[in-house]
Amino acid sequence: MSEFEAVLRGQVADGLKTLDQARRAGHDYEVHLHGARIRDLLDMAARHGIDTGEWVDPAVLESATLGD
């Protein structure tokens, strides 16, 4: 694993922790923001050819959106 990949993976893990904390606190907007940050990090990894399929459960990100 390259240093770049390790840093990205760590940032995604940190984002998942803060997303979970925001969810438990009932802060829906923060959940959305953390979910968006995680998606950005995963997109960056994909642009660099890094397979992130095992990093995040897709259901976690699906539920990290703002409701209508």
PyMOL Python script that loads the backbone (N, CA, C, O; Angstrom):
from pymol import cmd

cmd.read_pdbstr("""\
ATOM      1  N   MET A   1       0.854  -1.170   0.000  1.00  0.00           N
ATOM      2  CA  MET A   1       0.000   0.000   0.000  1.00  0.00           C
ATOM      3  C   MET A   1       0.902   1.236   0.000  1.00  0.00           C
ATOM      4  O   MET A   1       1.834   1.351   0.796  1.00  0.00           O
ATOM      5  N   SER A   2       0.598   2.145  -0.910  1.00  0.00           N
ATOM      6  CA  SER A   2       1.387   3.382  -0.983  1.00  0.00           C
ATOM      7  C   SER A   2       1.025   4.306   0.178  1.00  0.00           C
ATOM      8  O   SER A   2      -0.003   4.133   0.834  1.00  0.00           O
ATOM      9  N   GLU A   3       1.881   5.276   0.412  1.00  0.00           N
ATOM     10  CA  GLU A   3       1.612   6.252   1.467  1.00  0.00           C
ATOM     11  C   GLU A   3       0.331   7.029   1.153  1.00  0.00           C
ATOM     12  O   GLU A   3      -0.471   7.308   2.044  1.00  0.00           O
ATOM     13  N   PHE A   4       0.151   7.375  -0.128  1.00  0.00           N
ATOM     14  CA  PHE A   4      -1.046   8.097  -0.548  1.00  0.00           C
ATOM     15  C   PHE A   4      -2.300   7.296  -0.202  1.00  0.00           C
ATOM     16  O   PHE A   4      -3.253   7.832   0.363  1.00  0.00           O
ATOM     17  N   GLU A   5      -2.289   6.013  -0.547  1.00  0.00           N
ATOM     18  CA  GLU A   5      -3.441   5.158  -0.262  1.00  0.00           C
ATOM     19  C   GLU A   5      -3.662   5.026   1.246  1.00  0.00           C
ATOM     20  O   GLU A   5      -4.803   5.041   1.708  1.00  0.00           O
ATOM     21  N   ALA A   6      -2.587   4.896   2.009  1.00  0.00           N
ATOM     22  CA  ALA A   6      -2.707   4.765   3.458  1.00  0.00           C
ATOM     23  C   ALA A   6      -3.328   6.020   4.077  1.00  0.00           C
ATOM     24  O   ALA A   6      -4.169   5.927   4.972  1.00  0.00           O
ATOM     25  N   VAL A   7      -2.910   7.182   3.599  1.00  0.00           N
ATOM     26  CA  VAL A   7      -3.464   8.440   4.118  1.00  0.00           C
ATOM     27  C   VAL A   7      -4.947   8.553   3.757  1.00  0.00           C
ATOM     28  O   VAL A   7      -5.767   8.915   4.600  1.00  0.00           O
ATOM     29  N   LEU A   8      -5.288   8.245   2.505  1.00  0.00           N
ATOM     30  CA  LEU A   8      -6.694   8.292   2.104  1.00  0.00           C
ATOM     31  C   LEU A   8      -7.534   7.344   2.944  1.00  0.00           C
ATOM     32  O   LEU A   8      -8.610   7.705   3.422  1.00  0.00           O
ATOM     33  N   ARG A   9      -7.036   6.136   3.116  1.00  0.00           N
ATOM     34  CA  ARG A   9      -7.777   5.139   3.890  1.00  0.00           C
ATOM     35  C   ARG A   9      -7.971   5.615   5.331  1.00  0.00           C
ATOM     36  O   ARG A   9      -9.040   5.421   5.911  1.00  0.00           O
ATOM     37  N   GLY A  10      -6.952   6.232   5.902  1.00  0.00           N
ATOM     38  CA  GLY A  10      -7.071   6.773   7.251  1.00  0.00           C
ATOM     39  C   GLY A  10      -8.087   7.901   7.335  1.00  0.00           C
ATOM     40  O   GLY A  10      -8.845   7.988   8.301  1.00  0.00           O
ATOM     41  N   GLN A  11      -8.103   8.768   6.321  1.00  0.00           N
ATOM     42  CA  GLN A  11      -9.068   9.868   6.306  1.00  0.00           C
ATOM     43  C   GLN A  11     -10.496   9.344   6.156  1.00  0.00           C
ATOM     44  O   GLN A  11     -11.426   9.880   6.759  1.00  0.00           O
ATOM     45  N   VAL A  12     -10.664   8.299   5.354  1.00  0.00           N
ATOM     46  CA  VAL A  12     -11.993   7.689   5.221  1.00  0.00           C
ATOM     47  C   VAL A  12     -12.417   7.084   6.561  1.00  0.00           C
ATOM     48  O   VAL A  12     -13.558   7.262   6.987  1.00  0.00           O
ATOM     49  N   ALA A  13     -11.515   6.378   7.219  1.00  0.00           N
ATOM     50  CA  ALA A  13     -11.829   5.780   8.525  1.00  0.00           C
ATOM     51  C   ALA A  13     -12.201   6.863   9.540  1.00  0.00           C
ATOM     52  O   ALA A  13     -13.155   6.698  10.300  1.00  0.00           O
ATOM     53  N   ASP A  14     -11.455   7.965   9.555  1.00  0.00           N
ATOM     54  CA  ASP A  14     -11.781   9.077  10.447  1.00  0.00           C
ATOM     55  C   ASP A  14     -13.151   9.661  10.116  1.00  0.00           C
ATOM     56  O   ASP A  14     -13.934   9.981  11.010  1.00  0.00           O
ATOM     57  N   GLY A  15     -13.426   9.794   8.829  1.00  0.00           N
ATOM     58  CA  GLY A  15     -14.720  10.314   8.402  1.00  0.00           C
ATOM     59  C   GLY A  15     -15.864   9.414   8.832  1.00  0.00           C
ATOM     60  O   GLY A  15     -16.926   9.898   9.224  1.00  0.00           O
ATOM     61  N   LEU A  16     -15.651   8.111   8.760  1.00  0.00           N
ATOM     62  CA  LEU A  16     -16.691   7.175   9.200  1.00  0.00           C
ATOM     63  C   LEU A  16     -16.946   7.302  10.697  1.00  0.00           C
ATOM     64  O   LEU A  16     -18.087   7.199  11.147  1.00  0.00           O
ATOM     65  N   LYS A  17     -15.891   7.522  11.460  1.00  0.00           N
ATOM     66  CA  LYS A  17     -16.056   7.694  12.911  1.00  0.00           C
ATOM     67  C   LYS A  17     -16.860   8.958  13.215  1.00  0.00           C
ATOM     68  O   LYS A  17     -17.782   8.930  14.031  1.00  0.00           O
ATOM     69  N   THR A  18     -16.509  10.061  12.560  1.00  0.00           N
ATOM     70  CA  THR A  18     -17.223  11.312  12.837  1.00  0.00           C
ATOM     71  C   THR A  18     -18.644  11.261  12.291  1.00  0.00           C
ATOM     72  O   THR A  18     -19.550  11.862  12.870  1.00  0.00           O
ATOM     73  N   LEU A  19     -18.850  10.556  11.192  1.00  0.00           N
ATOM     74  CA  LEU A  19     -20.203  10.383  10.671  1.00  0.00           C
ATOM     75  C   LEU A  19     -21.049   9.622  11.692  1.00  0.00           C
ATOM     76  O   LEU A  19     -22.191   9.997  11.959  1.00  0.00           O
ATOM     77  N   ASP A  20     -20.493   8.567  12.254  1.00  0.00           N
ATOM     78  CA  ASP A  20     -21.212   7.786  13.261  1.00  0.00           C
ATOM     79  C   ASP A  20     -21.524   8.629  14.494  1.00  0.00           C
ATOM     80  O   ASP A  20     -22.621   8.544  15.047  1.00  0.00           O
ATOM     81  N   GLN A  21     -20.560   9.441  14.924  1.00  0.00           N
ATOM     82  CA  GLN A  21     -20.802  10.310  16.081  1.00  0.00           C
ATOM     83  C   GLN A  21     -21.924  11.307  15.797  1.00  0.00           C
ATOM     84  O   GLN A  21     -22.782  11.543  16.648  1.00  0.00           O
ATOM     85  N   ALA A  22     -21.913  11.888  14.600  1.00  0.00           N
ATOM     86  CA  ALA A  22     -22.959  12.844  14.223  1.00  0.00           C
ATOM     87  C   ALA A  22     -24.316  12.151  14.155  1.00  0.00           C
ATOM     88  O   ALA A  22     -25.331  12.711  14.569  1.00  0.00           O
ATOM     89  N   ARG A  23     -24.323  10.940  13.635  1.00  0.00           N
ATOM     90  CA  ARG A  23     -25.584  10.190  13.544  1.00  0.00           C
ATOM     91  C   ARG A  23     -26.130   9.904  14.942  1.00  0.00           C
ATOM     92  O   ARG A  23     -27.322  10.082  15.193  1.00  0.00           O
ATOM     93  N   ARG A  24     -25.261   9.461  15.847  1.00  0.00           N
ATOM     94  CA  ARG A  24     -25.711   9.153  17.209  1.00  0.00           C
ATOM     95  C   ARG A  24     -26.197  10.404  17.943  1.00  0.00           C
ATOM     96  O   ARG A  24     -27.069  10.321  18.808  1.00  0.00           O
ATOM     97  N   ALA A  25     -25.633  11.560  17.596  1.00  0.00           N
ATOM     98  CA  ALA A  25     -26.046  12.814  18.231  1.00  0.00           C
ATOM     99  C   ALA A  25     -27.299  13.406  17.584  1.00  0.00           C
ATOM    100  O   ALA A  25     -27.854  14.386  18.083  1.00  0.00           O
ATOM    101  N   GLY A  26     -27.743  12.811  16.474  1.00  0.00           N
ATOM    102  CA  GLY A  26     -28.939  13.316  15.792  1.00  0.00           C
ATOM    103  C   GLY A  26     -28.694  14.554  14.952  1.00  0.00           C
ATOM    104  O   GLY A  26     -29.628  15.311  14.686  1.00  0.00           O
ATOM    105  N   HIS A  27     -27.458  14.776  14.529  1.00  0.00           N
ATOM    106  CA  HIS A  27     -27.106  15.949  13.726  1.00  0.00           C
ATOM    107  C   HIS A  27     -27.128  15.590  12.239  1.00  0.00           C
ATOM    108  O   HIS A  27     -26.095  15.285  11.645  1.00  0.00           O
ATOM    109  N   ASP A  28     -28.312  15.632  11.659  1.00  0.00           N
ATOM    110  CA  ASP A  28     -28.499  15.181  10.281  1.00  0.00           C
ATOM    111  C   ASP A  28     -27.643  15.936   9.273  1.00  0.00           C
ATOM    112  O   ASP A  28     -27.108  15.330   8.344  1.00  0.00           O
ATOM    113  N   TYR A  29     -27.506  17.233   9.438  1.00  0.00           N
ATOM    114  CA  TYR A  29     -26.715  17.998   8.474  1.00  0.00           C
ATOM    115  C   TYR A  29     -25.241  17.599   8.549  1.00  0.00           C
ATOM    116  O   TYR A  29     -24.574  17.487   7.520  1.00  0.00           O
ATOM    117  N   GLU A  30     -24.733  17.384   9.758  1.00  0.00           N
ATOM    118  CA  GLU A  30     -23.349  16.933   9.899  1.00  0.00           C
ATOM    119  C   GLU A  30     -23.153  15.546   9.294  1.00  0.00           C
ATOM    120  O   GLU A  30     -22.110  15.265   8.704  1.00  0.00           O
ATOM    121  N   VAL A  31     -24.149  14.686   9.440  1.00  0.00           N
ATOM    122  CA  VAL A  31     -24.089  13.359   8.812  1.00  0.00           C
ATOM    123  C   VAL A  31     -23.932  13.529   7.308  1.00  0.00           C
ATOM    124  O   VAL A  31     -23.107  12.866   6.680  1.00  0.00           O
ATOM    125  N   HIS A  32     -24.726  14.419   6.743  1.00  0.00           N
ATOM    126  CA  HIS A  32     -24.643  14.701   5.306  1.00  0.00           C
ATOM    127  C   HIS A  32     -23.243  15.207   4.928  1.00  0.00           C
ATOM    128  O   HIS A  32     -22.661  14.747   3.946  1.00  0.00           O
ATOM    129  N   LEU A  33     -22.712  16.142   5.698  1.00  0.00           N
ATOM    130  CA  LEU A  33     -21.396  16.706   5.394  1.00  0.00           C
ATOM    131  C   LEU A  33     -20.294  15.644   5.457  1.00  0.00           C
ATOM    132  O   LEU A  33     -19.432  15.587   4.581  1.00  0.00           O
ATOM    133  N   HIS A  34     -20.327  14.814   6.485  1.00  0.00           N
ATOM    134  CA  HIS A  34     -19.311  13.766   6.609  1.00  0.00           C
ATOM    135  C   HIS A  34     -19.456  12.736   5.486  1.00  0.00           C
ATOM    136  O   HIS A  34     -18.460  12.241   4.957  1.00  0.00           O
ATOM    137  N   GLY A  35     -20.691  12.420   5.133  1.00  0.00           N
ATOM    138  CA  GLY A  35     -20.916  11.501   4.017  1.00  0.00           C
ATOM    139  C   GLY A  35     -20.373  12.061   2.711  1.00  0.00           C
ATOM    140  O   GLY A  35     -19.779  11.334   1.914  1.00  0.00           O
ATOM    141  N   ALA A  36     -20.579  13.354   2.496  1.00  0.00           N
ATOM    142  CA  ALA A  36     -20.070  13.997   1.281  1.00  0.00           C
ATOM    143  C   ALA A  36     -18.545  13.981   1.264  1.00  0.00           C
ATOM    144  O   ALA A  36     -17.940  13.750   0.217  1.00  0.00           O
ATOM    145  N   ARG A  37     -17.925  14.222   2.403  1.00  0.00           N
ATOM    146  CA  ARG A  37     -16.453  14.196   2.482  1.00  0.00           C
ATOM    147  C   ARG A  37     -15.921  12.797   2.169  1.00  0.00           C
ATOM    148  O   ARG A  37     -14.936  12.647   1.447  1.00  0.00           O
ATOM    149  N   ILE A  38     -16.574  11.791   2.710  1.00  0.00           N
ATOM    150  CA  ILE A  38     -16.154  10.412   2.445  1.00  0.00           C
ATOM    151  C   ILE A  38     -16.299  10.095   0.961  1.00  0.00           C
ATOM    152  O   ILE A  38     -15.415   9.475   0.370  1.00  0.00           O
ATOM    153  N   ARG A  39     -17.410  10.516   0.357  1.00  0.00           N
ATOM    154  CA  ARG A  39     -17.590  10.292  -1.092  1.00  0.00           C
ATOM    155  C   ARG A  39     -16.490  10.986  -1.892  1.00  0.00           C
ATOM    156  O   ARG A  39     -15.974  10.418  -2.854  1.00  0.00           O
ATOM    157  N   ASP A  40     -16.130  12.202  -1.504  1.00  0.00           N
ATOM    158  CA  ASP A  40     -15.035  12.920  -2.187  1.00  0.00           C
ATOM    159  C   ASP A  40     -13.720  12.147  -2.087  1.00  0.00           C
ATOM    160  O   ASP A  40     -12.988  12.026  -3.070  1.00  0.00           O
ATOM    161  N   LEU A  41     -13.425  11.628  -0.902  1.00  0.00           N
ATOM    162  CA  LEU A  41     -12.195  10.862  -0.719  1.00  0.00           C
ATOM    163  C   LEU A  41     -12.204   9.585  -1.561  1.00  0.00           C
ATOM    164  O   LEU A  41     -11.189   9.219  -2.153  1.00  0.00           O
ATOM    165  N   LEU A  42     -13.354   8.912  -1.609  1.00  0.00           N
ATOM    166  CA  LEU A  42     -13.460   7.700  -2.415  1.00  0.00           C
ATOM    167  C   LEU A  42     -13.321   8.018  -3.902  1.00  0.00           C
ATOM    168  O   LEU A  42     -12.709   7.254  -4.649  1.00  0.00           O
ATOM    169  N   ASP A  43     -13.887   9.144  -4.331  1.00  0.00           N
ATOM    170  CA  ASP A  43     -13.730   9.577  -5.725  1.00  0.00           C
ATOM    171  C   ASP A  43     -12.268   9.865  -6.048  1.00  0.00           C
ATOM    172  O   ASP A  43     -11.781   9.504  -7.120  1.00  0.00           O
ATOM    173  N   MET A  44     -11.570  10.515  -5.120  1.00  0.00           N
ATOM    174  CA  MET A  44     -10.155  10.803  -5.335  1.00  0.00           C
ATOM    175  C   MET A  44      -9.358   9.501  -5.474  1.00  0.00           C
ATOM    176  O   MET A  44      -8.497   9.372  -6.345  1.00  0.00           O
ATOM    177  N   ALA A  45      -9.665   8.548  -4.604  1.00  0.00           N
ATOM    178  CA  ALA A  45      -8.980   7.254  -4.675  1.00  0.00           C
ATOM    179  C   ALA A  45      -9.246   6.586  -6.027  1.00  0.00           C
ATOM    180  O   ALA A  45      -8.328   6.045  -6.644  1.00  0.00           O
ATOM    181  N   ALA A  46     -10.485   6.624  -6.482  1.00  0.00           N
ATOM    182  CA  ALA A  46     -10.831   6.005  -7.769  1.00  0.00           C
ATOM    183  C   ALA A  46     -10.082   6.674  -8.918  1.00  0.00           C
ATOM    184  O   ALA A  46      -9.633   5.995  -9.842  1.00  0.00           O
ATOM    185  N   ARG A  47      -9.946   7.987  -8.870  1.00  0.00           N
ATOM    186  CA  ARG A  47      -9.203   8.705  -9.912  1.00  0.00           C
ATOM    187  C   ARG A  47      -7.741   8.275  -9.971  1.00  0.00           C
ATOM    188  O   ARG A  47      -7.080   8.423 -10.999  1.00  0.00           O
ATOM    189  N   HIS A  48      -7.248   7.746  -8.864  1.00  0.00           N
ATOM    190  CA  HIS A  48      -5.855   7.296  -8.801  1.00  0.00           C
ATOM    191  C   HIS A  48      -5.743   5.773  -8.900  1.00  0.00           C
ATOM    192  O   HIS A  48      -4.691   5.198  -8.621  1.00  0.00           O
ATOM    193  N   GLY A  49      -6.840   5.132  -9.300  1.00  0.00           N
ATOM    194  CA  GLY A  49      -6.814   3.696  -9.529  1.00  0.00           C
ATOM    195  C   GLY A  49      -6.785   2.840  -8.276  1.00  0.00           C
ATOM    196  O   GLY A  49      -6.345   1.691  -8.326  1.00  0.00           O
ATOM    197  N   ILE A  50      -7.241   3.374  -7.163  1.00  0.00           N
ATOM    198  CA  ILE A  50      -7.242   2.632  -5.903  1.00  0.00           C
ATOM    199  C   ILE A  50      -8.612   1.989  -5.710  1.00  0.00           C
ATOM    200  O   ILE A  50      -9.640   2.663  -5.785  1.00  0.00           O
ATOM    201  N   ASP A  51      -8.616   0.695  -5.465  1.00  0.00           N
ATOM    202  CA  ASP A  51      -9.853  -0.043  -5.220  1.00  0.00           C
ATOM    203  C   ASP A  51     -10.285   0.185  -3.773  1.00  0.00           C
ATOM    204  O   ASP A  51      -9.581  -0.198  -2.839  1.00  0.00           O
ATOM    205  N   THR A  52     -11.431   0.804  -3.599  1.00  0.00           N
ATOM    206  CA  THR A  52     -11.939   1.113  -2.256  1.00  0.00           C
ATOM    207  C   THR A  52     -13.174   0.289  -1.912  1.00  0.00           C
ATOM    208  O   THR A  52     -13.884   0.598  -0.955  1.00  0.00           O
ATOM    209  N   GLY A  53     -13.430  -0.755  -2.689  1.00  0.00           N
ATOM    210  CA  GLY A  53     -14.637  -1.549  -2.517  1.00  0.00           C
ATOM    211  C   GLY A  53     -14.854  -2.107  -1.127  1.00  0.00           C
ATOM    212  O   GLY A  53     -15.993  -2.326  -0.716  1.00  0.00           O
ATOM    213  N   GLU A  54     -13.775  -2.341  -0.399  1.00  0.00           N
ATOM    214  CA  GLU A  54     -13.887  -2.911   0.943  1.00  0.00           C
ATOM    215  C   GLU A  54     -13.788  -1.875   2.055  1.00  0.00           C
ATOM    216  O   GLU A  54     -13.859  -2.225   3.233  1.00  0.00           O
ATOM    217  N   TRP A  55     -13.627  -0.624   1.702  1.00  0.00           N
ATOM    218  CA  TRP A  55     -13.404   0.412   2.714  1.00  0.00           C
ATOM    219  C   TRP A  55     -14.673   0.844   3.437  1.00  0.00           C
ATOM    220  O   TRP A  55     -14.654   1.083   4.645  1.00  0.00           O
ATOM    221  N   VAL A  56     -15.772   0.943   2.698  1.00  0.00           N
ATOM    222  CA  VAL A  56     -17.008   1.521   3.251  1.00  0.00           C
ATOM    223  C   VAL A  56     -18.201   0.678   2.816  1.00  0.00           C
ATOM    224  O   VAL A  56     -18.308   0.293   1.651  1.00  0.00           O
ATOM    225  N   ASP A  57     -19.084   0.397   3.747  1.00  0.00           N
ATOM    226  CA  ASP A  57     -20.336  -0.275   3.431  1.00  0.00           C
ATOM    227  C   ASP A  57     -21.208   0.730   2.670  1.00  0.00           C
ATOM    228  O   ASP A  57     -21.496   1.807   3.192  1.00  0.00           O
ATOM    229  N   PRO A  58     -21.632   0.393   1.441  1.00  0.00           N
ATOM    230  CA  PRO A  58     -22.441   1.344   0.660  1.00  0.00           C
ATOM    231  C   PRO A  58     -23.697   1.819   1.388  1.00  0.00           C
ATOM    232  O   PRO A  58     -24.149   2.942   1.166  1.00  0.00           O
ATOM    233  N   ALA A  59     -24.260   0.987   2.243  1.00  0.00           N
ATOM    234  CA  ALA A  59     -25.473   1.374   2.980  1.00  0.00           C
ATOM    235  C   ALA A  59     -25.208   2.554   3.909  1.00  0.00           C
ATOM    236  O   ALA A  59     -26.102   3.362   4.162  1.00  0.00           O
ATOM    237  N   VAL A  60     -23.987   2.652   4.415  1.00  0.00           N
ATOM    238  CA  VAL A  60     -23.633   3.763   5.298  1.00  0.00           C
ATOM    239  C   VAL A  60     -23.721   5.080   4.539  1.00  0.00           C
ATOM    240  O   VAL A  60     -24.250   6.065   5.054  1.00  0.00           O
ATOM    241  N   LEU A  61     -23.202   5.097   3.315  1.00  0.00           N
ATOM    242  CA  LEU A  61     -23.237   6.339   2.532  1.00  0.00           C
ATOM    243  C   LEU A  61     -24.634   6.632   2.000  1.00  0.00           C
ATOM    244  O   LEU A  61     -25.020   7.796   1.890  1.00  0.00           O
ATOM    245  N   GLU A  62     -25.388   5.603   1.671  1.00  0.00           N
ATOM    246  CA  GLU A  62     -26.756   5.826   1.187  1.00  0.00           C
ATOM    247  C   GLU A  62     -27.613   6.507   2.240  1.00  0.00           C
ATOM    248  O   GLU A  62     -28.496   7.301   1.917  1.00  0.00           O
ATOM    249  N   SER A  63     -27.348   6.192   3.493  1.00  0.00           N
ATOM    250  CA  SER A  63     -28.150   6.788   4.572  1.00  0.00           C
ATOM    251  C   SER A  63     -27.585   8.128   5.041  1.00  0.00           C
ATOM    252  O   SER A  63     -28.139   8.751   5.946  1.00  0.00           O
ATOM    253  N   ALA A  64     -26.489   8.572   4.431  1.00  0.00           N
ATOM    254  CA  ALA A  64     -25.854   9.832   4.848  1.00  0.00           C
ATOM    255  C   ALA A  64     -26.194  10.953   3.870  1.00  0.00           C
ATOM    256  O   ALA A  64     -25.315  11.680   3.409  1.00  0.00           O
ATOM    257  N   THR A  65     -27.472  11.080   3.566  1.00  0.00           N
ATOM    258  CA  THR A  65     -27.931  12.145   2.679  1.00  0.00           C
ATOM    259  C   THR A  65     -29.014  12.941   3.387  1.00  0.00           C
ATOM    260  O   THR A  65     -29.638  12.462   4.334  1.00  0.00           O
ATOM    261  N   LEU A  66     -29.224  14.143   2.921  1.00  0.00           N
ATOM    262  CA  LEU A  66     -30.284  14.972   3.488  1.00  0.00           C
ATOM    263  C   LEU A  66     -31.619  14.507   2.941  1.00  0.00           C
ATOM    264  O   LEU A  66     -31.749  14.231   1.749  1.00  0.00           O
ATOM    265  N   GLY A  67     -32.598  14.420   3.801  1.00  0.00           N
ATOM    266  CA  GLY A  67     -33.941  14.046   3.380  1.00  0.00           C
ATOM    267  C   GLY A  67     -34.627  15.205   2.686  1.00  0.00           C
ATOM    268  O   GLY A  67     -34.224  16.360   2.824  1.00  0.00           O
ATOM    269  N   ASP A  68     -35.653  14.885   1.952  1.00  0.00           N
ATOM    270  CA  ASP A  68     -36.426  15.935   1.254  1.00  0.00           C
ATOM    271  C   ASP A  68     -37.379  16.629   2.178  1.00  0.00           C
ATOM    272  O   ASP A  68     -38.102  17.532   1.756  1.00  0.00           O
TER     273      ASP A  68
END
""", "prot")
cmd.dss("prot")
cmd.show_as("cartoon", "prot")
cmd.util.cbc("prot")
cmd.orient("prot")
